[in-house]
Structure formats: C-alpha cells, structure tokens
Amino acid sequence: MSGGFAVGDWCWHARQGSPCRVIDRQDVWGEVAYRVWLPAKEAVVRARAQDLVELTSVRPTVEQILHTAAAAKLLDALEDNLLLAPIQSSVVPLPHQLYALNRAMSRDRIRYLLADEVGLGKTIEAGLILRELKLRGMVRRVLVVAPKGLVRQWQAEMRLHFGEAFRFVEPSELAAFRQWRDNGALSVSGGDDNLWRMHDQVIVSLDSVKPIEGRRGWSLEQLATYNRERFEDLISAGWDLVIIDEAHRLGGSTEQVARYKLGAALAEAAPYLLLLSATPHQGKTDQFMRLMQLLDREAFPDEGSIDRDRVRPFVIRTEKRAAIDAEGQPLFKPRSTRLHPVAWQERHAAQRRLYEAVTDYVRHGYNQAMAAKQRHISFLMILMQRLVTSSTAAIRATLEKRQGVLEAPQAQASLFEAVDPDEWAELDGQSQLDIAVQASGWEREKSEVEMLLDLARETERQGTDAKAEALLELIYKLHQEENDPQLKVLVFTEFVPTQAMLAEFLESRGFSVALLNGGMDLDARTRAQQAFSRDVRVLVSTDAGGEGLNLQFCHVIVNFDMPWNPMRLEQRIGRVDRIGQPHVVRAINLVLEDTVEHRVREVLEEKLAVIAQEFGVDKAADVMDSVEVEPIFDELFVHGLQDPSSIDKECDAVINQVREKVAASRKDTDLLTEDHTLEADDARKWRGHPAQYWLERAITAGLPARGGAAEKAGDAWRVRWADGSESPRVCFDARTAEQNPEMEWITLEEPRARAVISELPRCVAGQPVPIAAVSGLPDTVHGVWSLWEISISASNLSENFNRRRFLPVFVTDDGRTFVPTAKRIWDLLLTENVTLAPKVEVEHALACFETSLAAAKAQGERLFTELLEEHRAWLAEERERARYAFEARYQAIGRIGLPAVREHRRKRLVAEHEARMAALADAEACTPDLNAVLMLRIGHPGGTPA
C-alpha cells in the first residue's frame, strides 16, 4: 500500500478543522480517496488525500480554546436550566414572574395554564416564555389570540418589554387579501395564498376567527370561504407557539360551541401552548375539563381526571397576597374604596321626576317582558334603569333611538337572539344597549317612550345633572386633599352619551379631558392614553374603552355610574391598582341618594365585605368574575325596583347564593393552588449573569476558525459571519443595547450565532496537548485540564430524548484529581489572560488522554446518573399518561350501544396502546456517550518553564 492513512487511523481534517477516523480508503488511477468519520458532527464524509494531515501537526490557537470553553459553558448552563429571557430582554422579572418562567421551562412539554390572579402580569410571563423559547431556537412562528379590547395592550407590551413585533390581522384584511389574490398577485407572497403565513408573529382577536355554522342569507359556498380564510387557514399556517388570553372563554357550554372548536383546533396547531386566565374554573368542572384537554387530551380524558394531582403539573399560579417585589416587600399597596352619595337639590327636581318616571316604565316593561317570555325586552329594561342613573344625556339619546325603532315598520329581536349568552355577559353596557335597543316593543310602549323623551329633553334644558356637579366638586376637593392641582383622575361610565356629556361639562370648566370607548380604533386609544399620561388631567372611559389599560401613573378613580355586578367595578379599579402603582389607590363610587340603586348598593357592599373577610377578597372576586353570577345581581336590582321594602331580604338571598358559590369555588381553586416560596434574590441575580459575556467570547473567538472575523471598535464589534454576511456594529448585552438602540443586539436567537456556539471540537487519543499559562492560577498548579461532554440519547421515539452536560477535569502530574481546581480553571479561561507555549505535549499526549478519560469516567458518573434519572422520570410520566388515557377511553367505548362497533374500537385502541408502550419500553435502552472537547496542559511537566 502506498503512503497516507490506513483504515482505522486517526488524523486531522484540515478543511473541517476536526479530528477524524478513516473508515474506507480507495486507490484508483493514481489518486487516493477516503471516507472518514467526523466525531464532532457524527457524520461520515468523503475526503481528498490533501485534506488529511497527521494529528501531531495540529496547533490550536488561543481563540479556538476560548471559543470551546465559552460555548461549552453556555451550552452546559442551558442544559442546567439557565434562563436566557431575564438576561436577554429589557424586562427585570418580578419573583413570581421568574417562578412562572422557571416552571414553564422545567419540562419538555411546554403546554401550560398561566393562572395568576388579576393584575400580576400574565402577559409579561407569556412574553418571558416566548423569549426563552426563541432564544433557545425552539420557536419562530407565534400566534396570539386575545379578546379584541386587549389586542393593543399585547402589541405594546411585547414591543416595549421584549422588542417583539406582532402584526395585528383584522378580518377586513382577509377580504382585501382575497381580492388581491384573485387579481393574480400571488407572486408577491411566493405563491402561498394563506395570509397567515405572511407574518411570523401574528395577533388576532378571539371572536374574529372562530368558525360559524350558518349566517342568514349566506350560501354554503360563502360559509365555506369564510371558515377557510378565518379559521382553517389560520390553523394550518404552521405555528410553533400559540398563546390564548382570557382562555376560560374557550371552555364553552359544550364541545359544539364555536369558541371551543377554535380552541381545540388551535391546541392541535402548535407544539407549544400557553393559556392565560385568572379565573379558569368558574365553578363548572366540565368547562374546566375542556380547557385542560386543550393542554393535554390524554391526561384529561373525562371529568374524573380533574383532580389536584393531575391538574397541578399544567398550572402555574401565584395569588396576589403571596406576590412580592425584588426587595421582598408585598407587591400591592392597600386601597381605599368608598361610596359617595349624591343628594338631590331643588334645582334637580326635573331630573328626579325623570328618574321616577323611567323607573315606572322599567318596572312595567320588565313585568310585560317576563309574562310574554321576551328576554330581549327584560334586558333592555335593565339597561334603561342603569341609563337613567348614569345621566340625562344617556337616557335621552337611548329614548330617541328607541322611538326610531318603535316607529319603524318592523322592529326585531334577532340581533339579541344571535348572541351567545356567555358572550352577552362579556359585553359592556354600551354594547349590550346597542343590541337590545333594536328589540321589538309591547303594545303601549311607543306612547310611554314619547312621554319620557319629552321629559328627558325638558330636564336637559333645565341644567346640569346632579352627579356631574358632584363630580366637579369632588375633583376640586381631591386637589386640596392631595395638595396637587395637577392630580390625574380616571372617570368611568358605562355609556358613551354620558361620556360625551362629561367631556363637554368638564372642558367648559377648564379641565383638559381625554376619552376612551369601545368605538375608537387602536391608534385613537393609544393617543388618548398617551395624552392622559402627559398633560391631560381627566380621562373619561367606558368599560370597553378601559379594557386592557395600564394606568399606574394615576391613583384616583371615580365610578360616575356603577355596573350592578360588583366585579365590573373591581375590573375598573384594576386599571390603576397594578404592579408599579406607587400610591394608595382611591376609588370613589358616585350614587344618587334616595334611589333603589343607592339602597341596594349600601346593603350589598356591607354584606359583601363580610364574605370577603370570611373567605378572602381574592376568592370572592374569583366567584363574582364568572358569567353565571351576572344575572344574580340583575335580579337583585330588579326585585328592589319592584318592591323597595324587600331589599334587605333580597340582598340576604343573593349573599347566600354568593357564599355557596364561594365555598364551592374554594374547592375548585384548590385545584389550582400550589405552595411555592418566592425568592426576591433570584429576581435580582439575573441582571449580572455572565451568560452574555460567554456568548460574546464564544462568537468573537470562534469566528476566525470558521472563515469569519470579529473586531472591536469602541463599544461595538464589527462582525463578518461564516456565511459572508456582515454586521457593522454589534453588541451582546442588554444594557449596551438599551443605551445604543442603533446597534445590532446579538442573542442566541440569531441563527448565525447559534451555529458558532453549537460547533464544538473533539479531542481524540494521541492528539497533541497545548501547554497553556493562565493568569490568576498559582504557579504551583501543574497538570492536565480537560473538558468532557457527557450525553444521553434515546432516539427511537417520535419525541427524541437528548441531553448533554459538560464536566471539567483536572489531573495533577502526580495523578491526583481536584474538582474545585477543574471548575476554577474553566472560569479563569473565560476571564483571565491565556498564553500558549510554542511547543505542544506530543510524547505523553496518549497517556494524558487516558488518565483524563479515567478521571472523567469516575467524576462524570453522577452527571450521567442525573441524566438517566431525568430520562426515566420522563418515561414514567409518559407511561402513566398513556395508561390513564387508555383506561378512560376503554371505559368510554364500553358505553357504545352497538357491540360490533364497540369491539372494533376496543381492538384498535388496544393495538395503539400496546404500540405506544412497546416504544416506551424500547426507549429504556438509551445510549450514553463521553467525549473530550478540550484538553490543555497547565504549566510545564515538572514545573520547568516552557
């Protein structure tokens, strides 16, 4: 055989920069060709004779050593659950948010219900998990589904805290896209007619994409087109992560409800899923089960599976009372809430007459509606009563609309009937009114409305409403109490006409006013909020306008009119009582004296305070935030109108219902609670974590050997990547990026950076060992330092299990091993000056490798055992899931009436289950691997200088 390498020889592949082993050699027509195995890439490649050189000729550089040490440090920390998101984003997580991130990333199956109580920042938690998944290269395409009113908040928080841009896709865009597509413009999107694939990060409103069964006047083709574009294309667009806010809305009363169908399809559309809800249970186990099935259908096959032990692994929850800040202090300050009765003056006699007349109309209309079983009329009457206590402007504007409806040829109830009861309860007062006012009337309603309208117009002509005057006095008084003439005040009303009246009233008296309501587009809402944060002193908002607002810069809230459900008030106060609120929040609730509303509210608040004390404020709030409680309060106020003398008795009945529901709810929320301690120190330590420095070291030192380059220029790096692309001004840490927004901030999310980090070399027996001097190490430290990769894999499943850790080993010249010294050298390589001797250790290279390998085997056993235990725990969890799902489904099949069908399905189920269990049994036999990635002699043998 001619010269060169023989099969089995180790040599160095110059182009690959890696040791390799010859597995085949061919001598044909005077040329020698090889096939070699590259252990670093677990690959066999062809090689020319000139590509291969003797191992003894290898001379690694300081940069290559630093790259390996830094990259391995980063990869090891990631395997040890290093959290990148707190390091590589501008947000500093609070302890409970850090806990949520830690919990979420502690499992392979990242499908969770984030169930923190209201105001604890679930959006931030979802953003942290999103960033972590992106930084680890696990996620690229993200879909957020949120109620319409929360879309802008999501966009703003993702951009502000995480630098993540989300494209809001409105349904109107879909129609425009269809026209664009039909006009042959597909070449612009590469021939893909699915709009949802055009953007990698999309946010969409919940009800705009749910499927519909039918719509009056629509053909089957129109329905099919609508569902394909909004629903089917969305589901099939290839998402990596789906986030659903207010996810309890997806539970549905049955599996046939459109929102549930949307949720079930979205749950299948992505491997990673986050559901967000402060109140996921709401007292209905079947709905909660359907919600949990979105996370894992196998784990929750039936209602019997809803118990604390099964639910807990999927739920991340912190309660407000347990939340602390980074100093360990309670996160929320106490708040002050008080009822502010407004007395009628003589000048308000017309307004009082109007109130009494409308109350009579409502009483009569409600009785008519109940007798005729016209639900839409009863809802309208409830709204009319709330309108008259809101403002004369509100009742007058509605009476005008009502008159127009009653004079039209045919009024309709169909708008109301088309709304799902759950969705109706979620609408704010103005939205409910816009639907209910269109309802058909009763026999003499038209003449009643005309009379009331005349009275309302007369009342408006006579002057200002009593509550508007009281609001003005209150604002002046607050200025004095707070000693702040520029004090900001947030005023809430249910109805747009009241809002308009208040704006005109306050502006005419010299106040700057901004408005927010559900009819404003997202840009207008943002402008109003920004104006209020700067120089505008009063913001008047409707409930729909206030949805999703963060107004911590304001601490005084006035409820100009009061929704009947106390929880709606709680949601309003929550706009200012949020994380970061430095003041005690003052909430003042205006109510007209000598009215049914005043009396009910007085008695109700006193009794609710007892329940809150008895069960805890949070538990009572959870219950009152459910859809089924809303009608209880409606009924209470209506009974109060019918028979004012029965208010105390009726309030007692309602309180008993609420108490029962709270008691039942306590059992339900126990499903979600978990005892965990929040650590303030953990939240602070991440800002100074060296991971960003390791990343910088690994990339800047690793690029030259890969055909790239990195040069420091001032605070920035100029980087030429291995693929030839250039980044002229680059930084690697969050603080520099914040101070220099024009710089390109490189994180592990950057694929070019990940490529540099993931390529680690291999050291093999007989490879020369560089002789290194590391400043910071005593001169007396002599021996061989090496870094080993310990890995375990079981790839015979669809879910590949691969784990790896890195182990530093130090063996002195006299054969002793020191674990602390090994770790110390690894740290010093990344922080101190490293120099290499001109010569390398060749003569004793094989002995150095063998000695180090023996030490690595001894010291690495603990790490290997940990990896093995993780693997076995994962297998046990998978087996338990499979067994539980099999048993539940087997029993369910038993309820099928037809024996032949029952037998066929059971056979198929048994076959599937046996195949799954066999695959899991095979996965027990996982393969360990131990490889050296770096080896250095520290100091010269015997201590003589190199």
Secondary structure, 3 states (H helix, E strand, C coil): CCCCCCCCCEEEECCCCEEEEEEEEEEECCEEEEEEEECCCCEEEEEEHHHEECHHHCCCCHHHHHHHHHHHHHHHHHHCCCCCCCCCCCCCCCHHHHHHHHHHCCCCCCEEEECCCCCCCHHHHHHHHHHHHHHCCCCCCEEEEECHHHHHHHHHHHHHHHCCCCEECCHHHHHHHHHHHHCCCHHHHCCCCCHHHHCCEEEEEHHHCCCCCCCCCCCHHHHHHHHHHHHHHHHCCCCCEEEECCHHHHCCCCCCCHHHHHHHHHHHHCCEEEEECCCCCCCCHHHHHHHHHHHCCCCCCCHHHCCHHHHHHHEECCCHHHCECCCCCECCCCEEEEEEEECCCHHHHHHHHHHHHHHHHHHHHHHHHHHHCCHHHHHHHHHHHHHHHHCHHHHHHHHHHHHHHHHCCCCCCHHHHCCCHHHHHHCCHHHHHHHHCCCCCCCCHHHHHHHHHHHHHHHHHHCCCHHHHHHHHHHHHHHHHHCCCCCCEEEECCCHHHHHHHHHHHHCCCCCEEEECCCCCHHHHHHHHHHHHHCCCEEEECHHHHCCCCCCCCCEEEECCCCCCHHHHHHHHCCCCCCCCCCCEEEEEEEECCCHHHHHHHHHHHHHHHHHHHHCHHHHHHHHCCHHHHHHHHHHHHHHHHCHHHHHHHHHHHHHHHHHHHHHHHHHHHCCCCCCCCCHHHHHHHHHCCHHHHHHHHHHHHCHHHCCEEEEECCEEEEECCCCCEEEEEECCHHHHHHCCCCEECCCCCHHHHHHHHCCCCECCCCCEEEEEECCCCCCCCEEEEEEEEEEEECCCCCCEEEEEEEEEEEECCCCECHHHHHHHHHHHHHCCEEEEEEEECCCHHHHHHHHHHHHHHHHHHHHHHHHHHHHHHHHHHHHHHHHHHHHHHHHHCCCCCHHHHHHHHHHHHHHHHHHHHHHHHCCCCEEEEEEEEEEEECCHHHCCC
